[in-house]
Amino acid sequence: MVREFKDFLMKGDIVSLAVAFVIGVAFAAVVNSLVNDLIMPIIAMIIGKPDFSDLTFRINDAVFRYGAFITSVITFVAIAAAVFLFVVKPMDAMAARRAKGSEDEPISDEERRHQELLAALTARP
């Protein structure tokens, strides 16, 4: 049973998942730092303060902290914008550049024959 457990842990999927998780946590720290240390101060310059957590109202004994919600929404939008502008757009630009580069390259006669052979072999029943 220990050997089976060891084999399970050493499978590529588990190791890849663990690496992806660690990289994701590190990336989240970078994005959070970008938002908290660079973007939120800019918002504070425009609006006047970066944290609205002290905004509340009461109804009877219940305290509604709507300021914390506003701060969370602003932080979410800032994180989404940072990921979009600094990760998604550059990756799309790189993918478009790669696709453009591969379309411009002519295929040699030998490569075309190999592709035709593979297509013929996979088309057979």
N, C-alpha and C positions, 0 to 999 in steps of 0.2 A: 504494500500500500504506500509506503514512503517513496519507493522508486516511481510508482505511478504519479504521485504528487509532484515529484521532482521533474519528471518528464512533462507533466502538464505545465509547470511553471516555466520550463525552458522552451516551450513552443514559441515560434516566432510571433504569434498574435499577442501573447501576453507581454512579451518583452517590448514589442512595438507599442502596445497600449501604454505600458509604463513610461516609456520614453516620451510618447506624445503627451501624457499627463504632466510630466515634469516640465517639458517645454511649454505647455499651456499655462502652467502656474507661473513660470518665469515671465512669459509674455504678458500675462495678466498684471503682474507687478509693474512691468514697464509701462503698459497702457494706463494703469491707475496712477502711476507717478506722473506721466505726461499730463493727464487730466487734472490731477490735484495740484501739481506744482507749476504748470504752465498755463493751462486753459482756464482753470477756475480763477486765478488772479486777474486774468483779462476780463472775465465776466464780472469780477468784483470791481474792476475799474469802471466798467460800463454801468452796472446796476447799483453798485455801492457797497455790497457785501457778498462774500462767497457762500455764506452759510445762513440759511433761513430757519434753522432748527428751533430758534427761540420764539418763532411765531406760533401762537396757540390761541384757542378760545375754549371757554368752558360752558357746558350745559349741565346744570346741577353739579354732580361730583365728577362727571366725565370730562377729561381734558383731551381735546382734539389737537394734535400736533401737525397741522397742515403745512407748517414750514419745513418739517423734515421730509414730507412728501414732495414738496417743491424742490428741495435740494436734491432728492433722489432722482427726480425727473430730469433736472438740469444735468446732473452727473451722467445719467444714462445717455442723454442726447449727446453730450460731449464725448463720451466713450465711443458711441456709435459713429460719430463724425470722425474721430481720430482713427478708428479702425478702417473706416471707408477711405479716408484720404491718404493714410500712410501705409495701408496694407492692400486693400482691394484694388484701388486704382493703379498703383505701381505693378501689381501682379498681372492685372489685365493688360497693361501696356507691354509688359515683358512677353506675355503670351501672344499678343498681336504681332510683336516684332518677330518672335520665333516662327509664327505661322506665315508671316510675309516672307521670311527668309527661306522657308522650305518650299514655298510655291514658286519662287524665282529660280531655284536650282533645277536645271534640266536633268531628266532621268537618262542614264546611259542605256545603250541597247542591251547590254548584259543584264542590268537591273530590271529592265522592262521584261526581258525573257523570263527572269526568275519570278517576277510577279505574275506573269501569265501562267507559268507552270504551277505555282502555288494555287492560283485561282482554279485552274483545271483540276488539280488534285482534290481540292476541297469541294468542288462541285459534283464530283462523282458520288453515286449512292453507295 
